[in-house]
Amino acid sequence: MQPCPCGLPATYPECCGRYHSGAAAPTAEALMRSRFSAFAVGDTAYLRESWDPATRPRRVDVDPATRWTRLEVLDLTGGGLLEPTGTVRFRAHHDRGVVAEDSRFRRVCGRWVYVGPVGPGGPLRTAGRGPNHRATS
């Protein structure tokens, strides 16, 4: 079996696959990794479900022609087991470029959700389409 797309050494079913199947991600970083893996495997239902209801778009699209190749988690603030909010700064690599963002996360009903990018400007740097911004309002 291949390692999980998120970059951790566990297999997909042992790692992000369990979150895609309904288990709650324990930290903001785990949710970020699972969202990257959802883009890699084309799981749009999980991407929408793991988005904060207050900022969630009506539809989330994944370009099946894009191959997500690597995730770099660069920095974390908060987002731990007992914290209500957190941020994850990352770079998501794909065959067409790199997407970088400082993402906000919060707990809703005990589950981590993606809120959006830190600040009003959107992604920090984008080349191609991003793992948290491929949405249609």
SULHUQUI-V919038 format. One line per field, one symbol per residue. ss: DSSP state (A for helix, B for strand, O for the rest). phi: phi as a letter, one per 20 degrees, with the letter a starting at -180 (. if undefined). A space follows every 50 residues. Layout:
ss: ???
phi: ???
This chain:
ss: OOBOOOOOOOBOOOOAAAAAOOOOOOOAAAAAAAAAAAAAAOOAAAAAAO BOOOOOOOBBOOOOOOOBBBBBBBBBBBOOOOOOBBBBBBBBBBOOBBBB BBBBBBBBOOBBBBBBBOOOOOOOBBOOOOOOOOBBO
phi: .effgfoffffgffdfgfffepfeffcffffgfffgffffdmefffgffe eggfcfffbcdcffeedfdaddeeaccmmegdeebaccebcdebfdqcdc bdeecbeclndfceeqffneemgfbccndefdcecce
